[in-house]
């Protein structure tokens, strides 16, 4: 994930994406495969990328909202 892109999301769109990422994370974590050091590393890498994206989306305020002070 080296390139970045800005996308304006509503709160509902952001929640849909986060829900989808939870589904994808579960699918990757529960995938049945022959365990080797290489496939384990690939799974870990995928899960890390999914976690980072979810953390980013959780920390981003939807477009058009302001901070409450």
N, C-alpha and C positions, 0 to 999 in steps of 0.2 A: 504494500500500500504506500507507494512513494509519491504518487501524484495526488493532489487534493482538488476538490471541487466544492464550490459553495452552492447549496440548494436551500431555497426558502421553503420551510415546512410549517404546516399548521400543527397545533398540538395533536390533533387526531391522526394526522399523517405520521407524525413522529411515534405515536403510540403503536400504530399499525406496524411500522418498521421494527420497533423494539419487540413486539409480539412475534413477528416473523423471525427475527434473529434468535429468540429463545427456542423456537421450533427448529431452526437450522442447527443451533448448538446441540440440542437433544439428538437430532438425527446423526450428527457427526459423532457425538459421544457414544451412541448406542449402535453404530455401524459395526457389523460383524465382519471381521477380516482376519487373515493369517498374521499373527503378531510377529514382527521382526523389528529390530532396532530402527530400520529406515521407515517402516509404516507407522511405528509408534511416534517417531519424530514428526512425520507428516501430519498425523492426527493432532499432536500437541501444537504444531504450528497453526493449523486451521483453527483450533479452539482459541488460541491466543489472539488471532486476527479478529475472530468473531467477538471475543470479550472486549478488545480494544475499541471496536466499532460501537458496540453497545454502550460502553462507558462514555464514549464521545457523544453519542446521541442523548444519553441521560444527562449530560452536563450542558447541552446546548439548549438555549431558550428558543422557543418557536418564533418565527418571523412575526413582527408586529406586536410583540409583548415587551413590557418594560419591567425592570426590576422593582420589587417592593422593598421599600426602606422603612 
